[in-house]
């Protein structure tokens, strides 16, 4: 009979495997959908970045143009004031201009100070034709050469003006160094210092070159900040648009994949249920056939033990072995029957603490000999609707597993409480080595065991009992070591107790 059932199961498994759909979620939608989404992101990013840099560069150019126009107007005003208020009076009084004379220098300094006072200027110099600094707001520069730029001769002899941006750091690094240090960006303008034309329509003589340096770091920093805001906003809008598009694609894929997975799970579940039902019938039939002769063997061995008080030691050992093995085999058969044909629990009002008391009372003597201590912290009024006998067996199996895991002296800690979700939570923690992380996911599977001679049905039967009471069981390792078995059961409302 067992061979026939095995053949049926093999054929059923083979047929189910052939019928299972092969789902490739990556190809659930046409491949061009993903390509289109990434291509749209690239186009959006390039367009946004191009637009943001165009706007920000326009703002920067506008700022620089405005600063240059301001500096141009300022140097023209300075040129006029210096000629009218300094050059003409000095020539009339002294006949020549010599800034090395303290009186003439002070008069020029007063004129320049009155014009630039309150303006954001960093430095002002006047160069003569010998390329020396004839005047400077920084007196340490007076009379020094080598301070002027190389194109100073173009200013002095051709009469053209020129402006440029001076920076102490590369421009591409500036956005990453905000806030910028003072003086990081400077606007320098060189302007020919002219007098009045000697004859109507003539060319105004050049008296020197006027250098004006202005610190524009703050304005440049504001432009960079503005540019950063534009770039970030464009990138954010691009990412949001792409995210929406990608979300729609992924959602369509998930819907299709979920439907395929549900179909696959349903077929697997049907196959698994049919196999378990078939296996359960075989196990129950075999266990039933073994149970009767096994009972006869057990009772006969027990009777012979009573009648052989004067038998030799070898005979007594053989009879004890027969009796012990028959008891063990009887328990194994009972485990198979309990798993194959689980009993529906009654719905009596059960005191969980009382069931724990009974299980611990049965184990107390053996645990005292093994030097196993109990630490119990359980709240009162832990009541559920269930079957006291089945719960007793579940708690007993958990406690015996903890005893076997410690294999000697140790501590078993039991903690019981009602959690915030209205469930009774029981934690059984032993001081043993804990669960092997490699086998932990399989410990609740039927017939999986790590013990020599074990059936692998102890914990599955415990799980079956707990689940039949509407609860759940969880296996883990304790935070400080040891095996932790956590049981949750639906609590009875206090009004029903």
C-alpha positions in Angstrom: 0.0 0.0 0.0 2.9 2.4 0.8 4.5 1.7 -2.6 1.2 2.6 -4.4 0.8 5.8 -2.5 4.5 6.7 -3.1 3.9 6.2 -6.9 0.8 8.4 -6.8 2.7 11.1 -5.0 5.6 11.0 -7.5 3.2 11.2 -10.4 1.3 14.1 -8.7 4.5 16.0 -8.0 5.7 15.5 -11.6 2.4 16.7 -13.0 2.3 19.7 -10.7 5.9 20.7 -11.7 5.0 20.5 -15.3 1.9 22.7 -14.8 3.7 25.4 -12.9 4.0 28.6 -14.9 7.4 30.1 -15.4 7.2 33.8 -14.6 9.9 36.2 -15.5 8.9 39.5 -13.8 11.6 41.4 -15.6 10.1 40.6 -19.0 6.5 40.9 -17.8 6.2 44.1 -19.7 7.8 44.8 -23.1 11.5 45.7 -22.8 11.0 49.0 -24.5 9.0 50.3 -21.5 12.1 50.3 -19.3 14.3 51.7 -22.1 11.8 54.4 -22.6 11.7 55.3 -18.9 15.5 55.6 -18.7 15.7 57.5 -22.0 13.1 59.9 -20.8 15.1 60.5 -17.6 18.2 61.3 -19.6 16.3 63.7 -21.9 14.7 65.4 -18.9 18.0 65.7 -17.0 19.9 67.1 -20.0 17.1 69.6 -20.8 16.8 70.7 -17.2 20.5 71.1 -16.7 21.0 73.0 -20.0 18.1 75.3 -19.1 19.4 75.8 -15.5 23.0 76.6 -16.7 21.7 79.0 -19.3 19.5 80.9 -16.8 22.3 81.0 -14.1 25.0 82.0 -16.6 22.7 84.8 -17.9 22.3 86.0 -14.3 26.1 85.9 -13.7 26.8 87.8 -16.9 24.2 90.4 -15.9 25.9 90.8 -12.6 29.3 91.2 -14.0 28.1 93.7 -16.7 26.4 95.7 -14.0 29.6 95.7 -11.9 31.7 96.7 -14.9 29.3 99.5 -15.8 29.4 100.8 -12.2 33.2 100.6 -12.1 33.4 102.4 -15.5 31.2 105.2 -14.3 33.2 105.5 -11.1 36.6 105.7 -12.9 35.2 108.3 -15.3 34.0 110.4 -12.3 37.4 109.9 -10.6 39.2 111.0 -13.7 37.1 114.2 -13.9 37.4 115.0 -10.2 41.2 114.4 -10.2 41.7 116.6 -13.2 39.5 119.5 -12.0 40.2 119.4 -8.3 43.8 118.2 -8.2 45.6 118.4 -11.6 44.6 122.0 -12.6 45.1 123.6 -9.2 48.4 121.8 -8.7 49.7 122.9 -12.1 48.6 126.5 -11.4 50.3 126.5 -8.0 53.4 124.5 -8.6 53.8 124.4 -12.4 54.2 120.6 -12.3 52.8 117.5 -10.6 55.1 115.6 -8.2 53.2 113.2 -6.0 56.4 112.6 -4.0 55.8 115.9 -2.4 53.7 115.3 0.7 51.5 118.3 0.1 50.5 117.3 -3.4 50.0 113.6 -2.3 47.7 114.7 0.5 45.6 116.9 -1.8 45.2 114.0 -4.3 44.3 111.6 -1.4 41.6 114.0 -0.2 40.1 114.2 -3.7 40.1 110.4 -4.1 38.8 109.8 -0.6 35.9 112.2 -1.1 34.8 110.4 -4.3 35.2 106.7 -3.2 34.1 107.2 0.4 31.4 104.6 1.3 31.8 102.6 -1.9 32.7 98.9 -1.8 36.2 99.3 -3.2 39.2 97.2 -2.2 42.0 99.1 -3.8 42.8 102.1 -6.0 46.1 102.8 -7.7 47.5 105.4 -10.1 50.4 104.3 -12.3 52.8 106.7 -14.1 54.6 106.1 -17.3 57.5 104.4 -15.5 55.0 101.6 -14.4 55.4 102.6 -10.8 52.5 103.2 -8.4 52.4 107.0 -8.0 49.3 106.8 -5.8 47.6 104.0 -3.9 45.1 103.6 -1.1 47.6 101.3 0.4 50.6 103.4 1.1 52.9 100.4 1.2 52.5 100.2 -2.6 53.9 103.8 -3.3 56.8 103.9 -5.6 56.8 100.1 -6.2 57.0 98.6 -9.7 55.8 95.2 -10.8 52.3 95.7 -9.4 50.7 96.6 -12.7 49.4 94.0 -15.2 51.3 93.3 -18.4 48.9 95.2 -20.5 49.5 98.5 -18.7 51.4 99.9 -21.7 48.3 99.4 -23.8 46.4 101.6 -21.4 49.1 104.3 -21.2 49.9 104.6 -24.9 46.8 103.6 -26.7 44.2 105.1 -24.2 42.0 102.0 -24.1 40.4 100.7 -21.0 40.2 97.0 -19.8 38.4 95.1 -17.1 38.9 91.5 -15.9 37.9 89.1 -13.1 40.6 88.0 -10.7 40.0 84.9 -8.7 42.2 82.9 -6.2 40.3 79.6 -6.9 39.3 77.8 -10.1 35.8 78.8 -11.1 34.5 75.2 -11.2 35.5 74.8 -7.6 33.6 77.9 -6.4 30.1 76.2 -6.0 31.7 73.6 -3.8 33.5 76.2 -1.5 30.4 78.3 -0.5 30.7 80.3 1.7 33.6 81.9 -0.2 36.4 83.6 1.6 36.5 87.5 1.2 38.6 88.5 -1.9 38.0 85.2 -3.7 36.6 87.1 -6.7 37.7 90.6 -7.6 36.8 93.0 -10.5 39.8 95.0 -11.8 39.5 97.8 -14.3 42.3 99.9 -15.8 41.4 103.2 -17.2 43.6 105.9 -18.8 43.8 109.0 -16.6 43.2 111.9 -19.1 43.4 115.6 -18.9 41.5 118.2 -21.0 42.4 118.6 -24.7 44.9 121.4 -25.3 43.0 122.6 -28.4 39.4 122.3 -29.5 38.9 118.9 -31.1 42.3 117.7 -30.0 43.1 114.5 -28.2 43.1 114.7 -24.4 46.6 113.9 -23.0 47.1 110.8 -20.8 48.5 111.6 -17.4 48.7 108.0 -16.1 46.6 104.9 -15.6 43.9 104.4 -13.0 43.5 101.0 -11.5 40.3 100.2 -9.6 39.9 96.8 -7.8 36.5 95.9 -6.3 35.7 92.8 -4.2 32.6 91.1 -5.8 32.8 87.9 -3.8 29.4 88.5 -2.0 27.7 89.2 -5.3 29.3 86.2 -7.0 28.4 84.0 -4.1 24.7 85.0 -4.4 24.9 84.2 -8.1 26.3 80.8 -7.4 23.7 80.2 -4.8 21.0 81.2 -7.3 22.6 78.9 -9.8 22.6 76.0 -7.3 19.0 76.5 -6.5 18.0 76.4 -10.1 20.0 73.3 -10.8 18.6 71.5 -7.7 15.1 72.5 -8.5 15.5 71.2 -12.1 17.0 68.0 -10.9 14.3 67.5 -8.3 11.5 68.1 -10.8 13.3 65.7 -13.2 13.6 63.0 -10.6 9.9 63.4 -9.5 8.7 63.1 -13.1 10.9 60.1 -13.7 9.8 58.6 -10.4 6.2 58.9 -11.3 6.8 57.2 -14.7 8.9 54.5 -13.1 6.3 53.9 -10.4 3.6 53.3 -13.0 5.9 50.8 -14.7 6.8 49.0 -11.5 3.2 49.0 -10.3 2.1 47.3 -13.6 4.9 44.8 -13.2 4.0 44.1 -9.5 0.4 43.5 -10.4 1.3 41.1 -13.1 3.9 39.4 -10.9 1.6 39.1 -8.0 -1.1 37.4 -10.1 1.5 35.0 -11.4 2.9 34.3 -7.9 -0.6 33.8 -6.5 -1.3 31.2 -9.2 2.0 29.5 -8.5 1.5 29.5 -4.7 -2.1 28.2 -5.1 -0.9 25.3 -7.3 2.0 24.5 -4.9 -0.4 24.6 -2.0 -2.8 22.2 -3.7 0.1 19.9 -4.5 1.5 20.1 -0.9 -2.0 19.5 0.6 -2.6 16.5 -1.6 0.8 15.1 -0.7 0.3 15.7 3.1 -3.2 14.2 3.0 -1.8 11.1 1.1 1.1 10.8 3.5 -1.2 11.3 6.5 -3.4 8.4 5.4 -0.4 6.2 5.0 1.1 7.1 8.3 -2.2 6.7 10.2 -2.7 3.3 8.6 0.8 2.1 9.4 0.7 3.5 12.9 -2.7 1.8 13.6 -1.3 -1.5 12.4 1.8 -1.2 14.6 0.0 0.1 17.7 -1.8 -3.2 18.6 1.2 -5.6 18.4 3.4 -3.0 20.0 1.0 -2.8 23.0 1.2 -6.6 23.3 5.0 -6.5 23.2 5.0 -3.7 25.9 2.6 -5.5 28.3 4.4 -8.8 27.8 7.8 -7.3 28.6 6.4 -5.6 31.7 4.8 -9.0 32.8 8.1 -10.9 32.2 10.0 -8.3 34.3 7.7 -8.9 37.3 8.2 -12.7 37.0 11.9 -12.8 36.5 13.1 -11.4 39.9 15.5 -14.4 40.2 16.7 -14.4 36.6 20.2 -13.6 35.7 21.3 -10.0 35.1 21.7 -10.5 31.4 18.1 -11.6 31.0 16.8 -8.7 33.1 18.8 -6.2 31.0 17.3 -7.7 27.8 13.8 -7.4 29.2 14.4 -3.8 30.3 15.7 -2.9 26.8 12.6 -4.5 25.2 10.3 -2.6 27.5 12.1 0.8 27.2 12.2 0.5 23.4 8.6 -0.5 23.2 7.7 2.6 25.3 9.8 4.8 23.0 8.3 3.3 19.9 4.8 3.7 21.3 5.5 7.4 21.9 6.8 7.7 18.3 3.6 6.1 16.9 1.5 8.5 19.0 3.4 11.4 17.6 2.7 10.2 14.0 -0.9 9.8 14.8 -1.2 13.2 16.5 0.4 14.9 13.5 -1.5 12.9 10.9 -4.9 13.3 12.7 -4.7 16.4 14.9 -7.5 16.7 17.5 -9.8 19.7 17.4 -9.3 21.6 20.7 -12.1 22.2 23.1 -13.1 25.8 23.9 -13.0 25.7 27.7 -11.8 28.5 29.9 -8.2 27.6 30.7 -5.9 29.2 33.2 -2.5 29.3 31.5 -0.7 29.6 34.9 -2.4 26.4 36.1 -1.3 24.5 33.0 2.3 25.7 33.5 2.1 24.6 37.2 1.1 21.1 36.2 3.8 20.8 33.6 6.5 22.1 36.0 5.2 19.8 38.8 5.7 16.8 36.6 9.2 17.8 35.7 10.2 19.1 39.1 11.8 16.0 40.5 13.8 15.2 37.4 15.0 18.8 37.1 16.1 18.9 40.7 18.3 15.9 40.1 19.7 17.6 37.0 20.2 20.8 38.9 18.0 22.8 36.5 16.6 26.0 38.1 13.3 27.7 37.2 12.9 31.5 37.0 9.2 32.3 36.5 7.7 35.8 36.0 4.1 35.4 34.9 1.3 37.9 35.3 -1.9 36.7 37.0 -5.2 36.3 35.1 -3.8 34.7 32.0 -6.9 33.0 30.6 -7.7 31.7 27.1 -10.4 29.6 25.5 -8.9 26.2 24.6 -8.1 22.6 25.5 -6.1 22.2 28.7 -4.7 18.8 27.7 -3.4 20.0 24.4 -1.9 23.1 25.9 -0.3 21.0 28.6 1.4 18.8 26.0 2.6 21.8 24.1 4.2 23.5 27.1 5.6 20.1 28.3 7.3 19.5 24.9 8.8 23.1 25.0 10.2 22.6 28.5 11.6 19.1 27.7 13.3 20.5 24.6 14.9 23.2 26.8 16.1 20.5 29.2 17.6 18.4 26.5 19.3 21.4 24.9 21.1 22.3 28.2 22.2 18.7 28.8 23.0 19.3 32.4 22.7 22.1 35.0 21.1 25.3 33.8 18.3 27.8 34.1 14.9 27.9 32.4 13.2 31.3 32.4 9.5 31.6 31.8 7.9 35.0 31.3 4.2 35.6 30.7 2.2 38.8 30.1 -0.6 40.3 28.1 0.8 42.5 25.3 -0.7 45.6 23.8 -2.5 43.6 21.1 -4.6 41.6 23.6 -2.5 38.4 23.2 -0.9 36.3 26.0 2.8 36.1 25.3 4.8 33.3 26.9 8.6 33.4 26.5 10.5 30.1 27.3 14.3 30.9 27.5 16.9 28.3 28.4 20.6 28.7 29.2 21.7 26.2 26.6 23.7 26.8 23.4 20.7 28.2 21.5 19.5 27.3 18.0 21.9 26.7 15.1 21.2 29.7 12.8 21.7 27.4 9.8 18.9 25.1 10.8 16.6 27.6 12.6 14.3 28.2 9.6 13.6 24.5 9.3 13.0 23.5 12.9 9.2 23.8 12.5 9.1 21.6 9.4 7.7 18.1 9.8 10.2 15.3 10.1 13.2 17.7 10.3 15.3 16.9 13.4 18.8 17.5 14.6 18.6 14.7 17.3 19.8 11.2 16.8 16.7 9.0 16.8 14.3 11.9 16.8 11.2 12.0 14.6 11.1 15.7 13.9 7.5 16.0 15.0 7.9 17.5 18.5 7.9 21.2 17.5 5.5 20.8 14.5 3.0 19.2 16.9 3.5 22.1 19.3 3.0 24.5 16.4 -0.2 22.6 15.3 -1.6 22.9 18.9 -0.8 26.6 19.2 -2.1 27.5 15.7 -5.3 25.5 16.4 -5.9 27.8 19.4 -5.5 30.9 17.2 -2.0 31.6 18.3 1.5 31.6 16.8 5.0 30.3 17.8 8.3 31.9 17.1 11.8 30.5 17.5 14.9 32.6 18.1 18.1 33.0 20.1 18.0 35.0 23.3 19.9 38.3 23.4 22.4 36.8 25.9 22.4 33.3 24.4 20.1 30.3 24.8 17.1 29.2 22.8 14.0 31.4 23.0 10.5 30.0 22.2 7.8 32.7 22.1 4.2 31.6 22.1 1.3 34.0 21.5 -2.3 33.1 22.3 -5.5 35.1 22.2 -6.4 36.3 25.7 -9.9 36.2 27.1 -11.4 39.5 28.1 -11.4 40.2 31.8 -15.2 40.4 31.8 -15.4 36.7 30.7 -13.2 35.5 33.6 
